Amino acid sequence: MTIHGAVIIEQGVTFAVIAVKSSVTQYTARLVQTRRELSYFFPNMPIILMSQDSNGTPHYFGRKDIVEFLKSIRLDQIPWKEYHIY
């Protein structure tokens, strides 16, 4: 499986941002399960899920301080890359 994400270090905190479909972030149980599954591939770091609405506006889900930071930057400032996970 290929996912789009980024590992970012900001103010000494290393975290992962993963792009997902909005259907993942619409339901709390699905969001929690997805973050739990991804934690295997991004160990020991907070995982923030990002989905976009129909206008392309990003919405972030995860640790509040990191979400606030991500809201303050443009989507194209995130160093996105593809991760191949199995």
Contacts in CASP RR format, 6 or more apart in sequence:
PFRMAT RR
TARGET T0000
AUTHOR 0000-0000-0000
METHOD contacts of the structure
MODEL  1
MTIHGAVIIEQGVTFAVIAVKSSVTQYTARLVQTRRELSYFFPNMPIILM
SQDSNGTPHYFGRKDIVEFLKSIRLDQIPWKEYHIY
1 84 0 8 1.000
1 85 0 8 1.000
1 86 0 8 1.000
2 82 0 8 1.000
2 83 0 8 1.000
2 84 0 8 1.000
2 85 0 8 1.000
3 18 0 8 1.000
3 19 0 8 1.000
3 38 0 8 1.000
3 82 0 8 1.000
3 83 0 8 1.000
3 85 0 8 1.000
4 18 0 8 1.000
4 19 0 8 1.000
4 80 0 8 1.000
4 81 0 8 1.000
4 82 0 8 1.000
4 83 0 8 1.000
5 16 0 8 1.000
5 17 0 8 1.000
5 18 0 8 1.000
5 19 0 8 1.000
5 78 0 8 1.000
5 80 0 8 1.000
5 81 0 8 1.000
5 82 0 8 1.000
5 83 0 8 1.000
6 16 0 8 1.000
6 17 0 8 1.000
6 78 0 8 1.000
6 79 0 8 1.000
6 80 0 8 1.000
6 81 0 8 1.000
7 14 0 8 1.000
7 15 0 8 1.000
7 16 0 8 1.000
7 42 0 8 1.000
7 45 0 8 1.000
8 14 0 8 1.000
8 15 0 8 1.000
8 16 0 8 1.000
8 17 0 8 1.000
8 78 0 8 1.000
8 79 0 8 1.000
10 66 0 8 1.000
10 69 0 8 1.000
13 46 0 8 1.000
13 66 0 8 1.000
14 45 0 8 1.000
15 45 0 8 1.000
15 46 0 8 1.000
15 47 0 8 1.000
15 48 0 8 1.000
15 63 0 8 1.000
15 66 0 8 1.000
16 38 0 8 1.000
16 42 0 8 1.000
16 45 0 8 1.000
16 46 0 8 1.000
16 47 0 8 1.000
16 48 0 8 1.000
17 48 0 8 1.000
17 49 0 8 1.000
17 50 0 8 1.000
17 60 0 8 1.000
17 70 0 8 1.000
17 78 0 8 1.000
18 38 0 8 1.000
18 42 0 8 1.000
18 47 0 8 1.000
18 48 0 8 1.000
18 49 0 8 1.000
18 50 0 8 1.000
19 50 0 8 1.000
19 51 0 8 1.000
19 52 0 8 1.000
19 80 0 8 1.000
20 34 0 8 1.000
20 49 0 8 1.000
20 50 0 8 1.000
20 51 0 8 1.000
21 51 0 8 1.000
22 51 0 8 1.000
22 52 0 8 1.000
22 53 0 8 1.000
22 59 0 8 1.000
23 30 0 8 1.000
24 30 0 8 1.000
24 31 0 8 1.000
24 34 0 8 1.000
24 49 0 8 1.000
24 51 0 8 1.000
25 31 0 8 1.000
25 49 0 8 1.000
25 51 0 8 1.000
25 59 0 8 1.000
25 61 0 8 1.000
31 49 0 8 1.000
31 61 0 8 1.000
34 49 0 8 1.000
35 47 0 8 1.000
35 49 0 8 1.000
35 62 0 8 1.000
38 47 0 8 1.000
39 47 0 8 1.000
41 83 0 8 1.000
41 85 0 8 1.000
46 62 0 8 1.000
46 63 0 8 1.000
46 66 0 8 1.000
47 62 0 8 1.000
48 60 0 8 1.000
48 61 0 8 1.000
48 62 0 8 1.000
48 63 0 8 1.000
48 66 0 8 1.000
48 67 0 8 1.000
48 70 0 8 1.000
49 60 0 8 1.000
49 61 0 8 1.000
49 62 0 8 1.000
50 58 0 8 1.000
50 59 0 8 1.000
50 60 0 8 1.000
50 61 0 8 1.000
50 70 0 8 1.000
51 58 0 8 1.000
51 59 0 8 1.000
51 61 0 8 1.000
52 58 0 8 1.000
52 59 0 8 1.000
53 59 0 8 1.000
58 70 0 8 1.000
58 75 0 8 1.000
60 66 0 8 1.000
60 67 0 8 1.000
60 70 0 8 1.000
60 71 0 8 1.000
61 67 0 8 1.000
70 78 0 8 1.000
END
